[in-house]
């Protein structure tokens, strides 16, 4: 697909440098960079905890307030 875009000067220079050093056309370099930017980031390296189990929490998970936690602990008779 052919289109016209406006790039910031530093991005243009970096892409041109990559194009020249790799021997690829500028469009190919920009497409590869765009694809890289669109990929989801790899999961963060997890450090193994020896004392407590860990688990992943989705980024869009709602926050639970300390007051709500305390109320649940009190109602359930925990601790």
C-alpha positions in Angstrom: 0.0 0.0 0.0 1.3 3.4 -0.8 0.6 6.4 1.4 2.2 9.6 2.7 3.0 10.0 6.3 4.8 12.7 8.3 7.5 11.5 10.6 9.4 13.3 13.4 12.9 14.1 12.2 14.6 11.8 14.7 12.4 8.9 13.7 13.1 9.5 10.0 16.8 9.6 10.6 16.8 6.4 12.7 14.7 4.6 10.1 16.9 5.8 7.3 20.0 4.6 9.2 18.4 1.2 9.7 17.4 1.1 6.0 21.0 1.9 4.8 22.7 -0.5 7.2 20.3 -3.4 6.5 20.0 -2.8 2.8 16.2 -2.9 3.1 13.9 -0.2 1.7 12.6 2.4 4.0 9.1 1.1 3.8 10.2 -2.4 4.8 12.0 -1.0 7.8 9.0 1.1 8.9 6.7 -1.9 8.4 8.9 -4.1 10.6 9.1 -1.4 13.3 5.3 -0.9 13.2 4.8 -4.7 13.6 7.2 -4.8 16.5 5.3 -2.0 18.2 2.0 -3.7 17.7 3.0 -7.0 19.2 2.0 -7.4 22.9 4.9 -7.1 25.2 6.4 -10.3 26.6 5.4 -11.2 30.1 7.7 -9.7 32.7 10.2 -12.1 34.2 8.9 -13.3 37.5 11.1 -13.7 40.5 10.3 -16.9 42.4 9.1 -16.2 45.9 10.1 -18.7 48.6 7.7 -17.5 51.2 4.5 -16.6 49.4 2.7 -17.9 46.2 2.4 -15.3 43.4 0.0 -14.9 40.6 -0.7 -12.6 37.7 -3.4 -9.9 37.9 -4.9 -8.6 34.7 -4.2 -4.9 34.0 -7.9 -4.1 34.0 -8.7 -5.8 37.3 -10.6 -3.5 39.7 -8.8 -2.2 42.8 -9.9 -3.6 46.1 -9.7 -1.1 48.9 -8.2 -1.9 52.3 -11.5 -1.0 54.0 -13.3 -3.6 51.9 -10.7 -6.2 52.7 -11.0 -5.4 56.4 -14.7 -5.7 56.2 -14.5 -9.1 54.5 -11.9 -10.3 57.1 -14.2 -9.2 59.9 -17.3 -10.7 58.3 -15.7 -14.1 57.6 -13.9 -14.2 60.9 -10.5 -14.7 59.3 -7.3 -14.3 61.3 
